[in-house]
Amino acid sequence: MTTTLDAAPETRSFETDVAKLLHLMVHSVYSDKDVFLRELISNAADACEKLRYEMLSHPELGSGELPRITVTLDPDQRRLIVEDNGIGMNEAEMIEALGTIARSGTKAFMERVASAKDAEGAQLIGQFGVGFYSAFMVADKVDVFSRRAGGDTAAHWSSDGLGTYSVEIAELADAPTHGTRVVLELKEDAAQYAQRFNSEGIIKAQSGHVPVPIFLLEKPDAEPVQIGDGAALWTKPKSEISEEDYTDFYRSVAGQFDKPALTLHYRAEGLHEYSVLAFIPEMKPFDLFDPD
């Protein structure tokens, strides 16, 4: 794979908080590392939604493609790739999004994660929106190739999670037409995530309600198989949704592992039509009253 133009990559150090967070991820003792795939797919879905929103005022950003997320497995190379055709990022946006954590309260997050048990730790990762970094629980190296919708350059971000990262302009052929490709070089003890039976089960269980179609390739030259229909749960009739469906969706979007104490789902019709799906958790989030 060709990755860059002639310019040498620029190596940068992570901000202090990110470096500490990555240390926790790289040396994670959580037995449930499946959370990384849910988080990467969630980020991909968000990118598709951001493009849809921007196209409302800038329709020229669209390429005519329907939103989609593609997960490609490569068991021979011990590699897993998550790609979307969403809004994408340019070089400056990569540095901002992947080199910093743009929120206060990070210290509190890291203190809680450091002392958390398996389930709680995975829950905190989702709550704090730092899910991208969970990739380092299973990967020795992470490469991100991205091209912003409407942009004429692609960018490449790379890190082994050990304190520094590099960023550079990339060949257009190495990035989607618009969107982001995240490439994980899996650790030896995480090789199972490059196997279809493992990753397909995780995607169906944890990302089945993502409102963007998900396709899986069990190897790079395989035919893509759709495993997520992209139908938002709140748009479906209540009669077609089981309690388990509601619980799975709640856990996916909330980053929680409890069950909702109360589920409200209805559709309002009139001058304005809209659907509502709201959950009241059994347990309060630990940062519920955190002013940060």
C-alpha atoms as an extended CHARMM CRD file, in Angstrom:
* protein
*
       292  EXT
         1         1  MET       CA              0.0000000000        0.0000000000        0.0000000000  PROA      1               0.0000000000
         2         2  THR       CA              1.3740000000        3.4350000000       -0.9520000000  PROA      2               0.0000000000
         3         3  THR       CA              0.7930000000        5.7900000000        1.9170000000  PROA      3               0.0000000000
         4         4  THR       CA              2.3650000000        9.1900000000        1.4050000000  PROA      4               0.0000000000
         5         5  LEU       CA              3.7880000000       11.7810000000       -0.9270000000  PROA      5               0.0000000000
         6         6  ASP       CA              7.4470000000       12.8420000000       -0.8520000000  PROA      6               0.0000000000
         7         7  ALA       CA              7.1240000000       15.1180000000        2.1980000000  PROA      7               0.0000000000
         8         8  ALA       CA              8.3750000000       13.5080000000        5.3900000000  PROA      8               0.0000000000
         9         9  PRO       CA              5.7580000000       12.8410000000        8.0650000000  PROA      9               0.0000000000
        10        10  GLU       CA              5.6300000000       15.2590000000       10.9720000000  PROA      10              0.0000000000
        11        11  THR       CA              6.0470000000       13.5400000000       14.3360000000  PROA      11              0.0000000000
        12        12  ARG       CA              4.2270000000       15.0770000000       17.2940000000  PROA      12              0.0000000000
        13        13  SER       CA              3.8210000000       14.2230000000       20.9380000000  PROA      13              0.0000000000
        14        14  PHE       CA              0.3750000000       13.5740000000       22.3410000000  PROA      14              0.0000000000
        15        15  GLU       CA             -0.9180000000       16.0550000000       24.8810000000  PROA      15              0.0000000000
        16        16  THR       CA             -0.1900000000       14.9360000000       28.4230000000  PROA      16              0.0000000000
        17        17  ASP       CA             -3.7400000000       13.7630000000       29.1270000000  PROA      17              0.0000000000
        18        18  VAL       CA             -3.8750000000       11.7650000000       25.9060000000  PROA      18              0.0000000000
        19        19  ALA       CA             -0.5110000000       10.1490000000       26.6120000000  PROA      19              0.0000000000
        20        20  LYS       CA             -1.7360000000        9.0370000000       30.0380000000  PROA      20              0.0000000000
        21        21  LEU       CA             -4.9640000000        7.7480000000       28.5510000000  PROA      21              0.0000000000
        22        22  LEU       CA             -3.0970000000        5.7870000000       25.8960000000  PROA      22              0.0000000000
        23        23  HSD       CA             -0.8870000000        4.2440000000       28.5550000000  PROA      23              0.0000000000
        24        24  LEU       CA             -4.0410000000        2.9360000000       30.2320000000  PROA      24              0.0000000000
        25        25  MET       CA             -5.3640000000        1.6000000000       26.9390000000  PROA      25              0.0000000000
        26        26  VAL       CA             -2.1230000000       -0.0390000000       25.7990000000  PROA      26              0.0000000000
        27        27  HSD       CA             -1.6640000000       -1.6980000000       29.1790000000  PROA      27              0.0000000000
        28        28  SER       CA             -5.3570000000       -2.4310000000       29.6270000000  PROA      28              0.0000000000
        29        29  VAL       CA             -6.1950000000       -5.4100000000       31.7870000000  PROA      29              0.0000000000
        30        30  TYR       CA             -9.8760000000       -5.4290000000       30.8190000000  PROA      30              0.0000000000
        31        31  SER       CA            -10.9840000000       -8.8490000000       29.7190000000  PROA      31              0.0000000000
        32        32  ASP       CA            -13.7370000000       -7.3170000000       27.5650000000  PROA      32              0.0000000000
        33        33  LYS       CA            -11.8810000000       -5.5460000000       24.7830000000  PROA      33              0.0000000000
        34        34  ASP       CA            -14.7820000000       -5.9000000000       22.3350000000  PROA      34              0.0000000000
        35        35  VAL       CA            -15.7400000000       -2.3000000000       23.1110000000  PROA      35              0.0000000000
        36        36  PHE       CA            -13.1500000000       -1.0070000000       20.6180000000  PROA      36              0.0000000000
        37        37  LEU       CA            -15.1540000000       -2.2100000000       17.6070000000  PROA      37              0.0000000000
        38        38  ARG       CA            -18.3740000000       -0.6960000000       18.8810000000  PROA      38              0.0000000000
        39        39  GLU       CA            -16.6160000000        2.6340000000       19.4020000000  PROA      39              0.0000000000
        40        40  LEU       CA            -15.0060000000        2.7140000000       15.9560000000  PROA      40              0.0000000000
        41        41  ILE       CA            -18.3240000000        1.8910000000       14.2870000000  PROA      41              0.0000000000
        42        42  SER       CA            -20.0760000000        4.5330000000       16.3790000000  PROA      42              0.0000000000
        43        43  ASN       CA            -17.5120000000        7.1220000000       15.2580000000  PROA      43              0.0000000000
        44        44  ALA       CA            -18.0270000000        6.0660000000       11.6410000000  PROA      44              0.0000000000
        45        45  ALA       CA            -21.7960000000        6.4440000000       11.9650000000  PROA      45              0.0000000000
        46        46  ASP       CA            -21.3380000000        9.9090000000       13.4930000000  PROA      46              0.0000000000
        47        47  ALA       CA            -19.1660000000       10.9060000000       10.5260000000  PROA      47              0.0000000000
        48        48  CYS       CA            -21.8970000000        9.8140000000        8.1030000000  PROA      48              0.0000000000
        49        49  GLU       CA            -24.4760000000       11.7930000000       10.0560000000  PROA      49              0.0000000000
        50        50  LYS       CA            -22.2520000000       14.9050000000       10.0410000000  PROA      50              0.0000000000
        51        51  LEU       CA            -21.9740000000       14.7030000000        6.2690000000  PROA      51              0.0000000000
        52        52  ARG       CA            -25.7410000000       14.3650000000        5.9290000000  PROA      52              0.0000000000
        53        53  TYR       CA            -26.1730000000       17.4730000000        8.0870000000  PROA      53              0.0000000000
        54        54  GLU       CA            -23.6090000000       19.5350000000        6.1620000000  PROA      54              0.0000000000
        55        55  MET       CA            -25.1960000000       18.5160000000        2.8690000000  PROA      55              0.0000000000
        56        56  LEU       CA            -28.3920000000       20.2880000000        3.9190000000  PROA      56              0.0000000000
        57        57  SER       CA            -26.6380000000       23.6060000000        3.3290000000  PROA      57              0.0000000000
        58        58  HSD       CA            -23.8970000000       22.3710000000        0.9810000000  PROA      58              0.0000000000
        59        59  PRO       CA            -25.4290000000       19.6960000000       -1.2770000000  PROA      59              0.0000000000
        60        60  GLU       CA            -22.3440000000       19.7560000000       -3.5010000000  PROA      60              0.0000000000
        61        61  LEU       CA            -20.4780000000       17.8090000000       -0.7920000000  PROA      61              0.0000000000
        62        62  GLY       CA            -22.4280000000       14.6830000000       -1.6580000000  PROA      62              0.0000000000
        63        63  SER       CA            -21.0150000000       12.1040000000       -4.0460000000  PROA      63              0.0000000000
        64        64  GLY       CA            -24.2790000000       10.3110000000       -4.7270000000  PROA      64              0.0000000000
        65        65  GLU       CA            -23.2520000000        7.3730000000       -2.5400000000  PROA      65              0.0000000000
        66        66  LEU       CA            -25.5170000000        6.1210000000        0.1980000000  PROA      66              0.0000000000
        67        67  PRO       CA            -23.9630000000        6.2260000000        3.6920000000  PROA      67              0.0000000000
        68        68  ARG       CA            -22.2110000000        3.0030000000        4.6200000000  PROA      68              0.0000000000
        69        69  ILE       CA            -19.6870000000        1.5240000000        7.0290000000  PROA      69              0.0000000000
        70        70  THR       CA            -17.3790000000       -1.2570000000        5.8650000000  PROA      70              0.0000000000
        71        71  VAL       CA            -15.4380000000       -3.5670000000        8.1690000000  PROA      71              0.0000000000
        72        72  THR       CA            -12.6960000000       -5.5120000000        6.3830000000  PROA      72              0.0000000000
        73        73  LEU       CA            -10.8600000000       -8.4030000000        8.0200000000  PROA      73              0.0000000000
        74        74  ASP       CA             -7.4590000000       -9.7480000000        7.0330000000  PROA      74              0.0000000000
        75        75  PRO       CA             -6.6010000000      -12.7860000000        9.1750000000  PROA      75              0.0000000000
        76        76  ASP       CA             -3.3850000000      -13.4670000000        7.2390000000  PROA      76              0.0000000000
        77        77  GLN       CA             -2.0010000000      -10.0150000000        8.0490000000  PROA      77              0.0000000000
        78        78  ARG       CA             -3.7220000000       -9.8270000000       11.4600000000  PROA      78              0.0000000000
        79        79  ARG       CA             -5.4670000000       -6.6360000000       10.4150000000  PROA      79              0.0000000000
        80        80  LEU       CA             -8.9010000000       -5.0660000000       10.8700000000  PROA      80              0.0000000000
        81        81  ILE       CA            -10.1390000000       -2.0300000000        8.9440000000  PROA      81              0.0000000000
        82        82  VAL       CA            -13.1750000000        0.1630000000        9.6450000000  PROA      82              0.0000000000
        83        83  GLU       CA            -14.1000000000        2.5560000000        6.8400000000  PROA      83              0.0000000000
        84        84  ASP       CA            -16.9050000000        5.0670000000        6.3500000000  PROA      84              0.0000000000
        85        85  ASN       CA            -17.9220000000        7.4380000000        3.5750000000  PROA      85              0.0000000000
        86        86  GLY       CA            -18.8220000000       10.2480000000        5.9450000000  PROA      86              0.0000000000
        87        87  ILE       CA            -17.5410000000       13.7840000000        6.3840000000  PROA      87              0.0000000000
        88        88  GLY       CA            -13.8470000000       12.8680000000        6.6710000000  PROA      88              0.0000000000
        89        89  MET       CA            -10.9950000000       14.9790000000        8.0540000000  PROA      89              0.0000000000
        90        90  ASN       CA             -8.1790000000       17.0920000000        6.6950000000  PROA      90              0.0000000000
        91        91  GLU       CA             -4.7000000000       17.1730000000        8.2300000000  PROA      91              0.0000000000
        92        92  ALA       CA             -5.4670000000       19.9320000000       10.7430000000  PROA      92              0.0000000000
        93        93  GLU       CA             -8.6960000000       18.2490000000       11.8250000000  PROA      93              0.0000000000
        94        94  MET       CA             -6.8220000000       14.9750000000       12.3340000000  PROA      94              0.0000000000
        95        95  ILE       CA             -4.3750000000       16.6590000000       14.7000000000  PROA      95              0.0000000000
        96        96  GLU       CA             -7.2170000000       18.2670000000       16.6250000000  PROA      96              0.0000000000
        97        97  ALA       CA             -9.3990000000       15.1580000000       16.7630000000  PROA      97              0.0000000000
        98        98  LEU       CA             -6.7940000000       12.4520000000       17.3330000000  PROA      98              0.0000000000
        99        99  GLY       CA             -3.9880000000       14.2630000000       19.1480000000  PROA      99              0.0000000000
       100       100  THR       CA             -6.0250000000       15.9730000000       21.8440000000  PROA      100             0.0000000000
       101       101  ILE       CA             -9.0420000000       15.3270000000       24.0330000000  PROA      101             0.0000000000
       102       102  ALA       CA            -11.1760000000       18.4150000000       23.6820000000  PROA      102             0.0000000000
       103       103  ARG       CA            -12.9980000000       18.2900000000       26.9810000000  PROA      103             0.0000000000
       104       104  SER       CA            -12.2510000000       18.9310000000       30.6020000000  PROA      104             0.0000000000
       105       105  GLY       CA            -12.8100000000       16.1650000000       33.1060000000  PROA      105             0.0000000000
       106       106  THR       CA            -10.2470000000       13.9030000000       31.4300000000  PROA      106             0.0000000000
       107       107  LYS       CA             -8.3240000000       13.5510000000       34.6670000000  PROA      107             0.0000000000
       108       108  ALA       CA            -11.4560000000       12.3030000000       36.4220000000  PROA      108             0.0000000000
       109       109  PHE       CA            -12.0550000000        9.8560000000       33.5870000000  PROA      109             0.0000000000
       110       110  MET       CA             -8.5560000000        8.4170000000       33.8130000000  PROA      110             0.0000000000
       111       111  GLU       CA             -8.7370000000        8.0920000000       37.5810000000  PROA      111             0.0000000000
       112       112  ARG       CA            -11.9860000000        6.1560000000       37.3010000000  PROA      112             0.0000000000
       113       113  VAL       CA            -10.7460000000        3.9440000000       34.4590000000  PROA      113             0.0000000000
       114       114  ALA       CA             -7.5310000000        3.1460000000       36.3120000000  PROA      114             0.0000000000
       115       115  SER       CA             -9.4970000000        1.6990000000       39.2220000000  PROA      115             0.0000000000
       116       116  ALA       CA            -12.5000000000        0.3630000000       37.3130000000  PROA      116             0.0000000000
       117       117  LYS       CA            -13.4360000000       -3.2490000000       36.8270000000  PROA      117             0.0000000000
       118       118  ASP       CA            -13.9670000000       -4.7550000000       33.3850000000  PROA      118             0.0000000000
       119       119  ALA       CA            -17.5750000000       -3.8150000000       32.7130000000  PROA      119             0.0000000000
       120       120  GLU       CA            -17.3460000000       -0.3980000000       34.3330000000  PROA      120             0.0000000000
       121       121  GLY       CA            -14.1500000000        0.4310000000       32.4700000000  PROA      121             0.0000000000
       122       122  ALA       CA            -15.7160000000       -0.3190000000       29.1030000000  PROA      122             0.0000000000
       123       123  GLN       CA            -18.7550000000        1.7010000000       30.1510000000  PROA      123             0.0000000000
       124       124  LEU       CA            -16.6200000000        4.7380000000       31.0130000000  PROA      124             0.0000000000
       125       125  ILE       CA            -14.8760000000        4.6040000000       27.6430000000  PROA      125             0.0000000000
       126       126  GLY       CA            -18.2080000000        5.0500000000       25.8970000000  PROA      126             0.0000000000
       127       127  GLN       CA            -19.4780000000        7.7230000000       28.2960000000  PROA      127             0.0000000000
       128       128  PHE       CA            -16.4870000000       10.0060000000       27.8600000000  PROA      128             0.0000000000
       129       129  GLY       CA            -16.3020000000        9.9210000000       24.0940000000  PROA      129             0.0000000000
       130       130  VAL       CA            -12.6970000000        8.7350000000       23.9670000000  PROA      130             0.0000000000
       131       131  GLY       CA            -13.5790000000        5.4930000000       22.2490000000  PROA      131             0.0000000000
       132       132  PHE       CA            -11.1240000000        5.9120000000       19.3630000000  PROA      132             0.0000000000
       133       133  TYR       CA             -8.2370000000        5.3330000000       21.7500000000  PROA      133             0.0000000000
       134       134  SER       CA             -9.7170000000        1.9970000000       22.8330000000  PROA      134             0.0000000000
       135       135  ALA       CA             -8.2960000000        0.6620000000       19.5480000000  PROA      135             0.0000000000
       136       136  PHE       CA             -4.9300000000        0.5020000000       21.2920000000  PROA      136             0.0000000000
       137       137  MET       CA             -6.2720000000       -2.1800000000       23.6160000000  PROA      137             0.0000000000
       138       138  VAL       CA             -6.0780000000       -4.5860000000       20.6720000000  PROA      138             0.0000000000
       139       139  ALA       CA             -3.6820000000       -2.9530000000       18.1940000000  PROA      139             0.0000000000
       140       140  ASP       CA              0.0860000000       -2.5150000000       18.1320000000  PROA      140             0.0000000000
       141       141  LYS       CA             -0.3560000000        0.2350000000       15.5800000000  PROA      141             0.0000000000
       142       142  VAL       CA             -3.2410000000        2.3280000000       14.2730000000  PROA      142             0.0000000000
       143       143  ASP       CA             -3.2470000000        4.1420000000       10.9210000000  PROA      143             0.0000000000
       144       144  VAL       CA             -5.9700000000        6.5700000000        9.8940000000  PROA      144             0.0000000000
       145       145  PHE       CA             -6.4280000000        7.6900000000        6.2880000000  PROA      145             0.0000000000
       146       146  SER       CA             -9.0160000000       10.3860000000        5.6670000000  PROA      146             0.0000000000
       147       147  ARG       CA            -10.2530000000       12.8560000000        3.0880000000  PROA      147             0.0000000000
       148       148  ARG       CA            -12.7360000000       15.5690000000        3.9300000000  PROA      148             0.0000000000
       149       149  ALA       CA            -15.8300000000       15.8530000000        1.7620000000  PROA      149             0.0000000000
       150       150  GLY       CA            -15.1490000000       18.6240000000       -0.7390000000  PROA      150             0.0000000000
       151       151  GLY       CA            -11.4140000000       18.5110000000       -0.0470000000  PROA      151             0.0000000000
       152       152  ASP       CA             -8.6920000000       17.9030000000       -2.6140000000  PROA      152             0.0000000000
       153       153  THR       CA             -6.0870000000       16.3230000000       -0.3110000000  PROA      153             0.0000000000
       154       154  ALA       CA             -5.9340000000       13.2420000000        1.8990000000  PROA      154             0.0000000000
       155       155  ALA       CA             -4.2060000000       12.8850000000        5.2550000000  PROA      155             0.0000000000
       156       156  HSD       CA             -2.5310000000       10.0110000000        7.0980000000  PROA      156             0.0000000000
       157       157  TRP       CA             -2.2500000000        9.7270000000       10.9050000000  PROA      157             0.0000000000
       158       158  SER       CA             -0.2500000000        6.9280000000       12.5210000000  PROA      158             0.0000000000
       159       159  SER       CA              0.6900000000        5.8880000000       16.0500000000  PROA      159             0.0000000000
       160       160  ASP       CA              1.7810000000        2.9170000000       18.1190000000  PROA      160             0.0000000000
       161       161  GLY       CA              0.1610000000        4.4950000000       21.1790000000  PROA      161             0.0000000000
       162       162  LEU       CA              3.4800000000        4.9520000000       22.9730000000  PROA      162             0.0000000000
       163       163  GLY       CA              3.5490000000        8.7320000000       23.2550000000  PROA      163             0.0000000000
       164       164  THR       CA              3.8990000000       10.1110000000       19.7300000000  PROA      164             0.0000000000
       165       165  TYR       CA              2.0440000000       10.1330000000       16.4410000000  PROA      165             0.0000000000
       166       166  SER       CA              2.8590000000       11.1930000000       12.9030000000  PROA      166             0.0000000000
       167       167  VAL       CA              0.6620000000       13.0510000000       10.4560000000  PROA      167             0.0000000000
       168       168  GLU       CA              1.2490000000       13.7740000000        6.7840000000  PROA      168             0.0000000000
       169       169  ILE       CA             -0.3900000000       14.3770000000        3.4450000000  PROA      169             0.0000000000
       170       170  ALA       CA             -1.3130000000       11.0300000000        1.8700000000  PROA      170             0.0000000000
       171       171  GLU       CA             -1.9080000000        9.7090000000       -1.6060000000  PROA      171             0.0000000000
       172       172  LEU       CA             -5.5480000000       10.1770000000       -2.6080000000  PROA      172             0.0000000000
       173       173  ALA       CA             -5.6850000000        6.4850000000       -3.5220000000  PROA      173             0.0000000000
       174       174  ASP       CA             -5.0360000000        5.5230000000        0.1080000000  PROA      174             0.0000000000
       175       175  ALA       CA             -8.1130000000        7.3140000000        1.4610000000  PROA      175             0.0000000000
       176       176  PRO       CA            -11.8150000000        7.0510000000        0.6390000000  PROA      176             0.0000000000
       177       177  THR       CA            -13.2310000000        9.5390000000       -1.8790000000  PROA      177             0.0000000000
       178       178  HSD       CA            -14.5630000000       11.1720000000        1.2560000000  PROA      178             0.0000000000
       179       179  GLY       CA            -14.5950000000        9.6790000000        4.7140000000  PROA      179             0.0000000000
       180       180  THR       CA            -12.1610000000        7.8440000000        6.9560000000  PROA      180             0.0000000000
       181       181  ARG       CA            -10.3550000000        4.5050000000        6.9580000000  PROA      181             0.0000000000
       182       182  VAL       CA             -9.0130000000        3.2250000000       10.3080000000  PROA      182             0.0000000000
       183       183  VAL       CA             -6.4740000000        0.3960000000        9.9930000000  PROA      183             0.0000000000
       184       184  LEU       CA             -5.6130000000       -1.6870000000       13.0560000000  PROA      184             0.0000000000
       185       185  GLU       CA             -2.5090000000       -3.8690000000       13.1210000000  PROA      185             0.0000000000
       186       186  LEU       CA             -3.7700000000       -6.3050000000       15.7290000000  PROA      186             0.0000000000
       187       187  LYS       CA             -1.7290000000       -7.5610000000       18.6480000000  PROA      187             0.0000000000
       188       188  GLU       CA             -0.8330000000      -11.2200000000       18.6640000000  PROA      188             0.0000000000
       189       189  ASP       CA             -3.2800000000      -11.9160000000       21.4840000000  PROA      189             0.0000000000
       190       190  ALA       CA             -6.0480000000      -10.0530000000       19.6150000000  PROA      190             0.0000000000
       191       191  ALA       CA             -5.8140000000      -12.0100000000       16.3530000000  PROA      191             0.0000000000
       192       192  GLN       CA             -9.3420000000      -13.3660000000       16.8920000000  PROA      192             0.0000000000
       193       193  TYR       CA            -10.7960000000      -10.0010000000       15.8800000000  PROA      193             0.0000000000
       194       194  ALA       CA             -9.6340000000      -10.6500000000       12.3130000000  PROA      194             0.0000000000
       195       195  GLN       CA            -11.8720000000      -13.7310000000       12.2040000000  PROA      195             0.0000000000
       196       196  ARG       CA            -15.3850000000      -13.3330000000       10.8310000000  PROA      196             0.0000000000
       197       197  PHE       CA            -17.2280000000      -15.4030000000       13.4470000000  PROA      197             0.0000000000
       198       198  ASN       CA            -15.8230000000      -13.1960000000       16.1980000000  PROA      198             0.0000000000
       199       199  SER       CA            -16.1890000000       -9.7060000000       14.7590000000  PROA      199             0.0000000000
       200       200  GLU       CA            -19.5310000000      -10.4010000000       13.0860000000  PROA      200             0.0000000000
       201       201  GLY       CA            -20.9710000000      -11.4740000000       16.4240000000  PROA      201             0.0000000000
       202       202  ILE       CA            -19.6890000000       -8.3310000000       18.1310000000  PROA      202             0.0000000000
       203       203  ILE       CA            -21.0930000000       -6.0740000000       15.4250000000  PROA      203             0.0000000000
       204       204  LYS       CA            -24.5230000000       -7.7060000000       15.5140000000  PROA      204             0.0000000000
       205       205  ALA       CA            -24.6600000000       -7.6070000000       19.3090000000  PROA      205             0.0000000000
       206       206  GLN       CA            -23.2950000000       -4.1130000000       19.9120000000  PROA      206             0.0000000000
       207       207  SER       CA            -23.8030000000       -2.1490000000       16.6870000000  PROA      207             0.0000000000
       208       208  GLY       CA            -26.8620000000       -3.7340000000       15.1490000000  PROA      208             0.0000000000
       209       209  HSD       CA            -28.9340000000       -0.5880000000       15.6430000000  PROA      209             0.0000000000
       210       210  VAL       CA            -26.4840000000        1.8930000000       14.1400000000  PROA      210             0.0000000000
       211       211  PRO       CA            -28.5030000000        4.0010000000       11.6420000000  PROA      211             0.0000000000
       212       212  VAL       CA            -26.0150000000        3.3590000000        8.8230000000  PROA      212             0.0000000000
       213       213  PRO       CA            -25.7360000000        0.0750000000        6.8770000000  PROA      213             0.0000000000
       214       214  ILE       CA            -22.7450000000       -2.0390000000        7.9310000000  PROA      214             0.0000000000
       215       215  PHE       CA            -20.9560000000       -4.3590000000        5.5170000000  PROA      215             0.0000000000
       216       216  LEU       CA            -18.3920000000       -7.0130000000        6.4380000000  PROA      216             0.0000000000
       217       217  LEU       CA            -15.6260000000       -8.5020000000        4.2870000000  PROA      217             0.0000000000
       218       218  GLU       CA            -14.0870000000      -11.6130000000        5.8410000000  PROA      218             0.0000000000
       219       219  LYS       CA            -10.9330000000      -10.9920000000        3.7950000000  PROA      219             0.0000000000
       220       220  PRO       CA             -9.8200000000       -8.1030000000        1.5520000000  PROA      220             0.0000000000
       221       221  ASP       CA            -10.8930000000       -9.7020000000       -1.7490000000  PROA      221             0.0000000000
       222       222  ALA       CA            -14.1910000000      -11.1130000000       -0.4480000000  PROA      222             0.0000000000
       223       223  GLU       CA            -17.6530000000       -9.9320000000       -1.3830000000  PROA      223             0.0000000000
       224       224  PRO       CA            -19.1180000000       -7.5310000000        1.1920000000  PROA      224             0.0000000000
       225       225  VAL       CA            -21.9600000000       -8.9880000000        3.2420000000  PROA      225             0.0000000000
       226       226  GLN       CA            -24.4710000000       -6.6350000000        4.8390000000  PROA      226             0.0000000000
       227       227  ILE       CA            -24.8810000000       -7.3890000000        8.5460000000  PROA      227             0.0000000000
       228       228  GLY       CA            -26.5650000000       -4.1950000000        9.7110000000  PROA      228             0.0000000000
       229       229  ASP       CA            -29.5930000000       -2.8000000000        7.8920000000  PROA      229             0.0000000000
       230       230  GLY       CA            -29.0690000000        0.8070000000        8.9590000000  PROA      230             0.0000000000
       231       231  ALA       CA            -32.6840000000        1.2080000000       10.0280000000  PROA      231             0.0000000000
       232       232  ALA       CA            -32.8630000000        3.4410000000       13.0830000000  PROA      232             0.0000000000
       233       233  LEU       CA            -34.7030000000        1.7100000000       15.9070000000  PROA      233             0.0000000000
       234       234  TRP       CA            -36.8980000000        4.7260000000       16.6730000000  PROA      234             0.0000000000
       235       235  THR       CA            -38.3430000000        4.6470000000       13.1400000000  PROA      235             0.0000000000
       236       236  LYS       CA            -39.6690000000        1.1090000000       13.5330000000  PROA      236             0.0000000000
       237       237  PRO       CA            -43.1310000000        0.2700000000       14.8970000000  PROA      237             0.0000000000
       238       238  LYS       CA            -43.0940000000       -0.6960000000       18.5740000000  PROA      238             0.0000000000
       239       239  SER       CA            -44.7560000000       -3.9800000000       17.6600000000  PROA      239             0.0000000000
       240       240  GLU       CA            -41.6100000000       -4.9960000000       15.7540000000  PROA      240             0.0000000000
       241       241  ILE       CA            -39.1830000000       -4.2350000000       18.5920000000  PROA      241             0.0000000000
       242       242  SER       CA            -38.4150000000       -6.6210000000       21.4370000000  PROA      242             0.0000000000
       243       243  GLU       CA            -37.2770000000       -5.6870000000       24.9310000000  PROA      243             0.0000000000
       244       244  GLU       CA            -33.8910000000       -7.1430000000       24.0470000000  PROA      244             0.0000000000
       245       245  ASP       CA            -33.6960000000       -4.8240000000       21.0140000000  PROA      245             0.0000000000
       246       246  TYR       CA            -34.3530000000       -1.8100000000       23.2260000000  PROA      246             0.0000000000
       247       247  THR       CA            -31.7660000000       -2.9390000000       25.7760000000  PROA      247             0.0000000000
       248       248  ASP       CA            -29.0930000000       -3.5790000000       23.1410000000  PROA      248             0.0000000000
       249       249  PHE       CA            -29.6840000000       -0.1790000000       21.5820000000  PROA      249             0.0000000000
       250       250  TYR       CA            -29.6340000000        1.5680000000       24.9620000000  PROA      250             0.0000000000
       251       251  ARG       CA            -26.3160000000       -0.0400000000       25.8470000000  PROA      251             0.0000000000
       252       252  SER       CA            -24.8810000000        0.8760000000       22.4630000000  PROA      252             0.0000000000
       253       253  VAL       CA            -25.7300000000        4.5810000000       22.5400000000  PROA      253             0.0000000000
       254       254  ALA       CA            -25.2920000000        5.1510000000       26.2750000000  PROA      254             0.0000000000
       255       255  GLY       CA            -22.1270000000        3.1450000000       26.7930000000  PROA      255             0.0000000000
       256       256  GLN       CA            -23.8630000000        1.5050000000       29.7560000000  PROA      256             0.0000000000
       257       257  PHE       CA            -24.1440000000       -2.1200000000       30.7580000000  PROA      257             0.0000000000
       258       258  ASP       CA            -27.2970000000       -1.9240000000       32.8680000000  PROA      258             0.0000000000
       259       259  LYS       CA            -30.8690000000       -2.0360000000       31.5510000000  PROA      259             0.0000000000
       260       260  PRO       CA            -33.1300000000        0.9850000000       31.1130000000  PROA      260             0.0000000000
       261       261  ALA       CA            -35.4630000000        1.4720000000       34.0620000000  PROA      261             0.0000000000
       262       262  LEU       CA            -37.9720000000        3.1300000000       31.7280000000  PROA      262             0.0000000000
       263       263  THR       CA            -38.2970000000        3.2390000000       27.9450000000  PROA      263             0.0000000000
       264       264  LEU       CA            -40.4100000000        5.8660000000       26.1700000000  PROA      264             0.0000000000
       265       265  HSD       CA            -41.0800000000        5.3070000000       22.4770000000  PROA      265             0.0000000000
       266       266  TYR       CA            -43.7790000000        7.0780000000       20.4920000000  PROA      266             0.0000000000
       267       267  ARG       CA            -44.4210000000        8.9810000000       17.2860000000  PROA      267             0.0000000000
       268       268  ALA       CA            -46.0340000000       12.4090000000       17.1930000000  PROA      268             0.0000000000
       269       269  GLU       CA            -48.0350000000       13.3800000000       14.1290000000  PROA      269             0.0000000000
       270       270  GLY       CA            -49.4810000000       16.7330000000       13.1650000000  PROA      270             0.0000000000
       271       271  LEU       CA            -47.9980000000       19.9250000000       11.7580000000  PROA      271             0.0000000000
       272       272  HSD       CA            -44.6110000000       18.4870000000       12.6650000000  PROA      272             0.0000000000
       273       273  GLU       CA            -43.9820000000       14.7570000000       12.7270000000  PROA      273             0.0000000000
       274       274  TYR       CA            -41.2400000000       13.1770000000       14.7790000000  PROA      274             0.0000000000
       275       275  SER       CA            -40.3440000000       10.0250000000       16.6750000000  PROA      275             0.0000000000
       276       276  VAL       CA            -39.1600000000        9.8790000000       20.2730000000  PROA      276             0.0000000000
       277       277  LEU       CA            -37.1070000000        7.1430000000       21.9030000000  PROA      277             0.0000000000
       278       278  ALA       CA            -35.8770000000        7.9500000000       25.4050000000  PROA      278             0.0000000000
       279       279  PHE       CA            -34.3820000000        5.8230000000       28.1570000000  PROA      279             0.0000000000
       280       280  ILE       CA            -34.1520000000        6.3700000000       31.8960000000  PROA      280             0.0000000000
       281       281  PRO       CA            -31.1140000000        4.4180000000       33.1790000000  PROA      281             0.0000000000
       282       282  GLU       CA            -31.2350000000        2.1270000000       36.1790000000  PROA      282             0.0000000000
       283       283  MET       CA            -27.9160000000        3.5830000000       37.3350000000  PROA      283             0.0000000000
       284       284  LYS       CA            -26.9100000000        7.2420000000       37.2380000000  PROA      284             0.0000000000
       285       285  PRO       CA            -23.7540000000        8.0280000000       35.2280000000  PROA      285             0.0000000000
       286       286  PHE       CA            -20.8540000000        8.7980000000       37.5390000000  PROA      286             0.0000000000
       287       287  ASP       CA            -20.4070000000       12.2800000000       35.9690000000  PROA      287             0.0000000000
       288       288  LEU       CA            -24.1100000000       13.2020000000       36.0660000000  PROA      288             0.0000000000
       289       289  PHE       CA            -23.5130000000       16.1590000000       38.3530000000  PROA      289             0.0000000000
       290       290  ASP       CA            -20.0260000000       16.9930000000       37.0930000000  PROA      290             0.0000000000
       291       291  PRO       CA            -20.0940000000       20.6570000000       35.9990000000  PROA      291             0.0000000000
       292       292  ASP       CA            -17.3340000000       19.9280000000       33.4730000000  PROA      292             0.0000000000
